Amino acid sequence: MQNRFQVKNMDHVLRTKKANAVWKIIFSVCLFALILLLFLFAVQKIGRSADANGAETLRESIQRATVQCYAVEGRYPPDVKYLEEHYGIKIDQKRFHVFYEGFASNIIPDITVVENKQ
């Protein structure tokens, strides 16, 4: 037979288990939110890094296509449009300004890529 102390003790144990379950749920939600925030921060940082390297990457690909054109055709391309039409260079005109200054067909042109700041 149970006495009155055992019933109160059991009631206290049940309340403690319920409280622990609530804290476990709160902890899980907070941990999930923290992981989600860290993930979003990392994605944003990677995006900014890719944007910062975009102009240099475009300049290097135009440079490679220019040298390839010289190797294949024996002359440097007259302008960037020629590289776009014949060598598959894709330039996002809304994002970048490309300055291509060629002096002669046998002298490598000066290539400058500037990112638009909008």
Contacts in CASP RR format, 6 or more apart in sequence:
PFRMAT RR
TARGET T0000
AUTHOR 0000-0000-0000
METHOD contacts of the structure
MODEL  1
MQNRFQVKNMDHVLRTKKANAVWKIIFSVCLFALILLLFLFAVQKIGRSA
DANGAETLRESIQRATVQCYAVEGRYPPDVKYLEEHYGIKIDQKRFHVFY
EGFASNIIPDITVVENKQ
51 115 0 8 1.000
54 115 0 8 1.000
55 96 0 8 1.000
55 113 0 8 1.000
55 114 0 8 1.000
55 115 0 8 1.000
56 113 0 8 1.000
58 91 0 8 1.000
58 96 0 8 1.000
58 98 0 8 1.000
58 113 0 8 1.000
59 111 0 8 1.000
59 112 0 8 1.000
59 113 0 8 1.000
61 89 0 8 1.000
62 80 0 8 1.000
62 83 0 8 1.000
62 89 0 8 1.000
62 98 0 8 1.000
62 100 0 8 1.000
62 111 0 8 1.000
62 113 0 8 1.000
63 111 0 8 1.000
65 77 0 8 1.000
65 83 0 8 1.000
65 87 0 8 1.000
65 88 0 8 1.000
65 89 0 8 1.000
66 76 0 8 1.000
66 77 0 8 1.000
66 83 0 8 1.000
66 108 0 8 1.000
66 109 0 8 1.000
66 111 0 8 1.000
67 108 0 8 1.000
68 87 0 8 1.000
69 75 0 8 1.000
69 76 0 8 1.000
69 77 0 8 1.000
69 82 0 8 1.000
69 83 0 8 1.000
69 86 0 8 1.000
69 87 0 8 1.000
70 76 0 8 1.000
70 108 0 8 1.000
75 105 0 8 1.000
75 106 0 8 1.000
76 102 0 8 1.000
76 105 0 8 1.000
76 106 0 8 1.000
76 107 0 8 1.000
76 108 0 8 1.000
76 109 0 8 1.000
77 83 0 8 1.000
77 86 0 8 1.000
77 87 0 8 1.000
77 109 0 8 1.000
78 102 0 8 1.000
78 105 0 8 1.000
79 100 0 8 1.000
80 89 0 8 1.000
80 91 0 8 1.000
80 98 0 8 1.000
80 100 0 8 1.000
83 89 0 8 1.000
84 90 0 8 1.000
84 91 0 8 1.000
91 98 0 8 1.000
94 116 0 8 1.000
95 115 0 8 1.000
95 116 0 8 1.000
96 113 0 8 1.000
96 114 0 8 1.000
96 115 0 8 1.000
96 116 0 8 1.000
97 113 0 8 1.000
97 114 0 8 1.000
97 115 0 8 1.000
97 116 0 8 1.000
98 111 0 8 1.000
98 112 0 8 1.000
98 113 0 8 1.000
99 110 0 8 1.000
99 111 0 8 1.000
99 112 0 8 1.000
99 113 0 8 1.000
99 114 0 8 1.000
100 109 0 8 1.000
100 110 0 8 1.000
100 111 0 8 1.000
101 109 0 8 1.000
101 110 0 8 1.000
101 111 0 8 1.000
101 112 0 8 1.000
102 109 0 8 1.000
102 110 0 8 1.000
103 109 0 8 1.000
END
